[in-house]
Amino acid sequence: MSQEPFVMETDLFCFPPAKEPKLLGPIVLAYIGDAIYEVFIRQYVISMANQRPNHLHRLSTQYVSAKAQAKNLQRLMPILSEEEADIVKRGRNAKSGTSAKNADILEYRHSTAFECLLGYLYYTKQLERLQYIMMQTLEPYQQDAK
């Protein structure tokens, strides 16, 4: 797939957070990060040839599962800045009050940390970096398809 990634130059939505992004709790950042990643993955799978709804859903869940997100975070750790690594630690150590349906606690915490990072990058308007990080999560799947 040789599509050029689309990078937004403006806010996607018009509701800024009630607090400065650095003051938002990690679970709040993970909450928006989960939504941002879900939209990213949905756009990605819709860009592919097979667009039957059931196929789109099954393909999407390969990317957005806690297990997949935990693996992505592990692969991304070496390229994260110190600031990003700190956000990941906050997300990993946060107590969410919920548990994963199809993942162990460690995968769930790393998944939350991944989503926290995406939420932080989104709310701090580091959109090019957000796009880069999310594109990196597609790479193993694209290599498998070759």
Protein Blocks (a to p, Z undefined) as FASTA:
>chain_A
ZZdcdddfbdfbfcdcfbdfklpcfklmmmmmmmmmmmmmmmmmmmpmblcfklmmmmmm
mmmpmklmmmmmmmmmmmpcfklmmmmmmmmmpcehiacfkbcfklmmmmmmmmmmmmmm
mmnopaklmmmmmmmmmmmmmmmmZZ
